[in-house]
């Protein structure tokens, strides 16, 4: 093909639109791509916000659990824990413990049981209102059995 024939062929191709407009993106393509990016970023932002809320709630729950464990550990050190209600505050959390003696059928009527079971209900409340309730059984030495 001679150079003049090639130039003529190129001019015809340009006129027909073969090479015209293939050098970039149209405005519509750019707008669609931006819309896809915006939707993706908003979904990622919502996911990050949900994770942050979940992490904060988990941290608060762990703090309540740690406070409850500290109170229960202190209660187990008390040999004279009698039935009734105790309350206090630890690490900024208010707590209330309800202690109730449970009935025990002795094996031998002449000898009292060495241990007395107590039902302990512990309620721990955070300053923001979130609360945790634990129910457990505690064994207390029977003072009458030691005699």
C-alpha positions as CSV (number, residue, x, y, z in Angstrom):
1,X,0.0,0.0,0.0
2,X,1.4,3.3,-1.0
3,X,1.7,6.2,1.4
4,X,-1.0,8.2,-0.3
5,X,-3.5,5.3,-0.2
6,X,-2.8,4.8,3.5
7,X,-3.4,8.4,4.2
8,X,-6.7,8.3,2.3
9,X,-7.7,5.2,4.2
10,X,-6.9,6.9,7.5
11,X,-9.0,9.9,6.6
12,X,-12.0,7.7,5.7
13,X,-11.7,5.8,9.0
14,X,-11.6,9.1,11.0
15,X,-14.7,10.3,9.1
16,X,-16.6,7.0,9.8
17,X,-15.8,7.3,13.5
18,X,-13.4,4.3,13.9
19,X,-10.7,6.3,15.7
20,X,-12.9,9.2,16.9
21,X,-13.9,9.0,20.6
22,X,-11.8,5.9,21.6
23,X,-9.2,7.9,23.4
24,X,-11.0,8.4,26.7
25,X,-14.1,7.8,28.8
26,X,-17.5,9.4,28.3
27,X,-19.1,11.6,30.9
28,X,-21.7,8.9,31.5
29,X,-19.0,6.2,32.2
30,X,-17.3,8.5,34.7
31,X,-20.6,9.2,36.5
32,X,-21.4,5.5,36.7
33,X,-17.9,4.7,38.1
34,X,-18.3,7.5,40.7
35,X,-21.7,6.3,41.8
36,X,-20.3,2.8,42.3
37,X,-17.4,4.1,44.3
38,X,-19.8,6.2,46.4
39,X,-22.1,3.3,47.2
40,X,-19.1,1.1,48.1
41,X,-17.6,3.7,50.4
42,X,-20.9,4.3,52.2
43,X,-21.3,0.5,52.7
44,X,-17.8,0.3,54.1
45,X,-18.5,3.3,56.4
46,X,-21.6,1.7,57.8
47,X,-19.7,-1.5,58.4
48,X,-17.0,0.4,60.3
49,X,-19.6,2.2,62.4
50,X,-21.3,-1.1,63.3
51,X,-18.0,-2.6,64.3
52,X,-17.2,0.4,66.5
53,X,-20.5,0.1,68.3
54,X,-20.1,-3.6,68.8
55,X,-16.6,-3.1,70.2
56,X,-17.8,-0.4,72.6
57,X,-20.7,-2.7,73.8
58,X,-18.3,-5.6,74.3
59,X,-15.9,-3.4,76.3
60,X,-18.7,-2.3,78.6
61,X,-19.9,-5.9,79.0
62,X,-16.4,-7.0,79.9
63,X,-16.1,-4.2,82.5
64,X,-19.4,-5.2,84.1
65,X,-18.2,-8.9,84.2
66,X,-14.9,-7.9,85.8
67,X,-16.7,-5.8,88.4
68,X,-19.1,-8.7,89.1
69,X,-16.2,-11.2,89.5
70,X,-14.5,-8.8,91.9
71,X,-17.6,-8.5,94.1
72,X,-18.2,-12.3,94.1
73,X,-14.5,-12.9,95.0
74,X,-14.9,-10.5,97.9
75,X,-18.2,-12.1,99.0
76,X,-16.6,-15.6,99.1
77,X,-14.0,-14.3,101.6
78,X,-16.7,-13.4,104.1
79,X,-17.5,-16.4,106.3
80,X,-20.2,-14.5,108.2
81,X,-22.2,-13.7,105.1
82,X,-25.8,-13.7,106.4
83,X,-29.1,-13.6,104.6
84,X,-30.1,-10.2,103.4
85,X,-29.1,-7.5,101.0
86,X,-25.6,-6.0,100.5
87,X,-24.8,-3.1,98.2
88,X,-21.8,-1.0,97.2
89,X,-19.8,0.4,94.3
90,X,-16.7,-1.0,92.6
91,X,-14.9,0.6,89.5
92,X,-17.8,3.0,88.9
93,X,-20.4,0.2,88.9
94,X,-23.1,0.0,91.5
95,X,-23.8,-3.5,92.7
96,X,-26.4,-5.2,94.9
97,X,-26.3,-8.8,96.3
98,X,-29.3,-10.6,97.7
99,X,-28.3,-13.5,99.9
100,X,-30.8,-16.1,100.9
101,X,-30.3,-19.3,102.9
102,X,-31.5,-22.5,101.2
103,X,-33.1,-25.3,103.2
104,X,-31.0,-28.4,103.8
105,X,-32.2,-31.8,104.9
106,X,-29.6,-33.2,107.2
107,X,-28.4,-36.8,106.8
108,X,-28.4,-37.3,110.5
109,X,-30.8,-35.4,112.7
110,X,-28.4,-35.5,115.6
111,X,-25.6,-33.9,113.7
112,X,-26.1,-30.6,111.8
113,X,-24.6,-30.4,108.2
114,X,-21.1,-28.9,108.0
115,X,-22.0,-26.6,105.1
116,X,-25.0,-24.4,104.5
117,X,-25.9,-23.4,100.9
118,X,-26.8,-19.8,100.2
119,X,-28.3,-18.5,97.0
120,X,-26.6,-15.3,95.9
121,X,-28.1,-13.0,93.3
122,X,-25.8,-10.3,92.2
123,X,-26.9,-7.3,90.1
124,X,-24.2,-5.0,88.7
125,X,-25.2,-1.8,86.9
126,X,-23.0,0.5,84.8
127,X,-23.4,4.3,84.9
128,X,-25.0,4.2,81.4
129,X,-27.8,1.8,82.7
130,X,-26.5,-1.4,81.3
131,X,-26.7,-4.2,83.9
132,X,-25.6,-7.8,84.5
133,X,-27.3,-10.3,86.8
134,X,-25.5,-13.4,88.1
135,X,-27.2,-16.1,90.1
136,X,-25.0,-18.6,92.0
137,X,-24.9,-20.9,95.0
138,X,-22.3,-20.3,97.8
139,X,-21.4,-22.8,100.6
140,X,-20.9,-21.3,104.0
141,X,-19.5,-23.2,107.0
142,X,-22.1,-24.1,109.6
143,X,-21.0,-22.6,112.9
144,X,-23.3,-25.1,114.8
145,X,-21.5,-28.1,113.1
146,X,-18.0,-27.0,114.3
147,X,-19.0,-27.4,118.0
